[in-house]
Structures are given as C-alpha cells and as structure tokens.
Amino acid sequence: MSKSNFFFELYFSDLDLESQKVLQYLRENRIEFVGKDVSSDIVHLQKLYLMSGKKDVPCLFVNGEIFEGAADILVFLELYMKMYSSLSE
C-alpha cells in the first residue's frame, strides 16, 4: 500500500492548541491532508458532528477511520510515518 492510498481529513480549530500540534506535525512531515476549520465554518462543525457524533477537535478521518484527540492522532501519524519510511529504505 502506498502513501497515496490514504486520505486524511482533519477537523480542527485555529483557536485550539491541540489542533495546532496536529497541524504542525502534518506540515512538518509533509503529509497531505484536507483541513476543515470548524471555528471559521459552521458547515464543517455540522459535518464533524454528523460523522463522529461529537464536536471535539482535533479529529482526524483516515479512510473511514476516526482518530480523536491530539495524543491519539499523533500516535497514529507517527506509526504511519514509520511504516512508510521503512518501506522506502
């Protein structure tokens, strides 16, 4: 499976420090993602609630799987980066 087989959609808030940690990790590691700022667009907040049943950010959707909270998201992203760095060696 290649990196391109993953679709990352991050629901976040520019006002939330935990969201900023996840955004920084994604950007520093050049992981492509679609960002949805719930603090600037009510439609994103409504979609997050419909998909997860919650309004908590950060929330990362990866190919239908939900990762909630910065700690869990960062653990997943670190495993993702390790998996693909070992494949490229």
ZADRENMI-421635 format. One record per residue: residue in three letters; x, y, z of N, C-alpha, C in turn. Coordinates in pm, whole numbers, plus 50000, padded with zeros to 5 digits. Layout:
   residu      nX      nY      nZ     caX     caY     caZ      cX      cY      cZ
      ALA       X       Y       Z       X       Y       Z       X       Y       Z
...
This chain:
   residu      nX      nY      nZ     caX     caY     caZ      cX      cY      cZ
      MET   50084   49882   50000   50000   50000   50000   50089   50124   50000
      SER   50055   50221   49918   50136   50343   49910   50074   50455   49992
      LYS   50154   50559   50012   50104   50675   50085   49979   50733   50019
      SER   49972   50724   49888   49860   50783   49817   49729   50709   49841
      ASN   49734   50591   49903   49614   50515   49934   49543   50567   50059
      PHE   49602   50665   50124   49543   50721   50245   49487   50859   50216
      PHE   49366   50885   50267   49305   51017   50255   49286   51072   50396
      PHE   49353   51182   50425   49349   51244   50557   49260   51368   50554
      GLU   49163   51371   50644   49075   51486   50658   49076   51526   50805
      LEU   49129   51644   50833   49145   51690   50971   49045   51800   51002
      TYR   48965   51776   51104   48876   51879   51158   48950   51941   51276
      PHE   48963   52073   51273   49045   52143   51373   48986   52281   51398
      SER   49045   52349   51495   49011   52488   51521   49141   52567   51532
      ASP   49145   52681   51465   49262   52768   51476   49280   52818   51619
      LEU   49177   52810   51700   49181   52860   51838   49224   52753   51938
      ASP   49246   52631   51892   49273   52517   51980   49420   52475   51973
      LEU   49488   52474   52088   49630   52438   52091   49656   52293   52049
      GLU   49568   52202   52086   49586   52062   52048   49575   52047   51896
      SER   49483   52120   51836   49471   52119   51690   49599   52171   51625
      GLN   49658   52272   51684   49780   52331   51629   49896   52231   51631
      LYS   49902   52146   51736   50007   52043   51743   49994   51946   51625
      VAL   49872   51904   51597   49848   51810   51488   49879   51876   51354
      LEU   49832   51998   51335   49861   52070   51210   50011   52085   51188
      GLN   50084   52117   51293   50229   52133   51282   50295   52001   51240
      TYR   50253   51891   51301   50310   51760   51267   50284   51726   51121
      LEU   50161   51746   51078   50126   51717   50938   50211   51799   50842
      ARG   50224   51925   50870   50300   52013   50781   50449   51982   50783
      GLU   50506   51961   50902   50649   51931   50913   50686   51802   50842
      ASN   50595   51706   50842   50622   51577   50781   50565   51565   50639
      ARG   50521   51677   50588   50469   51685   50450   50364   51579   50419
      ILE   50274   51562   50514   50163   51470   50496   50047   51549   50435
      GLU   50002   51505   50318   49893   51574   50252   49763   51548   50327
      PHE   49685   51655   50347   49559   51642   50417   49465   51753   50373
      VAL   49337   51729   50397   49235   51830   50376   49199   51883   50514
      GLY   49213   52012   50534   49183   52074   50663   49046   52139   50664
      LYS   48974   52116   50773   48840   52173   50790   48838   52249   50923
      ASP   48845   52382   50915   48847   52466   51035   48705   52490   51084
      VAL   48668   52424   51194   48533   52434   51247   48507   52570   51312
      SER   48614   52643   51345   48594   52774   51408   48560   52882   51306
      SER   48582   52854   51179   48553   52955   51076   48441   52914   50981
      ASP   48392   52790   50994   48287   52746   50902   48193   52649   50975
      ILE   48070   52695   50998   47971   52615   51071   47938   52485   50998
      VAL   47949   52484   50867   47922   52362   50789   48021   52252   50827
      HIS   48147   52288   50848   48248   52189   50890   48213   52132   51027
      LEU   48168   52219   51118   48130   52173   51252   48011   52078   51245
      GLN   47913   52111   51162   47796   52024   51147   47834   51889   51087
      LYS   47923   51891   50987   47966   51765   50925   48043   51680   51025
      LEU   48129   51743   51105   48203   51670   51209   48106   51602   51304
      TYR   48005   51673   51346   47906   51617   51439   47830   51501   51375
      LEU   47792   51516   51250   47720   51408   51181   47807   51283   51165
      MET   47935   51303   51140   48024   51189   51114   48074   51122   51242
      SER   48095   51200   51348   48155   51143   51469   48062   51142   51590
      GLY   47955   51218   51583   47864   51228   51697   47917   51323   51803
      LYS   48025   51394   51773   48087   51486   51867   48127   51614   51795
      LYS   48158   51715   51874   48207   51841   51816   48350   51869   51862
      ASP   48418   51765   51910   48553   51781   51964   48658   51784   51854
      VAL   48753   51874   51869   48868   51882   51779   48995   51871   51861
      PRO   49102   51825   51800   49114   51779   51662   49052   51640   51644
      CYS   49009   51617   51521   48952   51489   51484   49001   51457   51343
      LEU   49064   51341   51328   49122   51302   51200   49047   51182   51145
      PHE   49002   51195   51021   48940   51084   50950   49040   51033   50847
      VAL   49065   50902   50851   49158   50840   50757   49088   50719   50697
      ASN   49050   50733   50571   48984   50622   50500   48870   50561   50582
      GLY   48789   50647   50643   48673   50600   50718   48698   50574   50865
      GLU   48823   50570   50908   48857   50552   51049   48863   50688   51117
      ILE   48822   50694   51244   48822   50819   51319   48928   50813   51429
      PHE   49010   50917   51436   49108   50935   51543   49075   51066   51611
      GLU   49051   51060   51742   49009   51179   51816   49114   51217   51919
      GLY   49136   51347   51931   49231   51398   52029   49373   51396   51975
      ALA   49448   51498   52011   49584   51513   51959   49673   51393   51993
      ALA   49663   51341   52114   49750   51230   52154   49730   51108   52064
      ASP   49606   51067   52044   49577   50950   51960   49613   50977   51813
      ILE   49584   51097   51767   49616   51132   51629   49766   51128   51606
      LEU   49843   51184   51697   49989   51187   51681   50050   51048   51688
      VAL   49996   50961   51773   50043   50822   51778   50020   50756   51643
      PHE   49899   50772   51587   49871   50714   51456   49965   50769   51350
      LEU   49984   50901   51347   50069   50963   51245   50214   50918   51256
      GLU   50263   50899   51378   50400   50850   51395   50413   50708   51341
      LEU   50314   50624   51367   50315   50487   51313   50308   50490   51160
      TYR   50226   50576   51108   50212   50594   50963   50347   50633   50902
      MET   50416   50730   50962   50545   50774   50910   50650   50663   50919
      LYS   50651   50588   51028   50746   50477   51043   50721   50369   50939
      MET   50595   50339   50916   50560   50235   50820   50611   50272   50681
      TYR   50592   50396   50641   50632   50434   50506   50779   50468   50494
      SER   50843   50505   50604   50988   50527   50594   51060   50393   50583
      SER   51005   50288   50647   51069   50156   50637   51046   50095   50499
      LEU   50935   50128   50435   50909   50075   50300   50998   50140   50195
      SER   51039   50265   50221   51121   50336   50122   51269   50310   50138
      GLU   51308   50237   50242   51451   50207   50263   51496   50091   50178
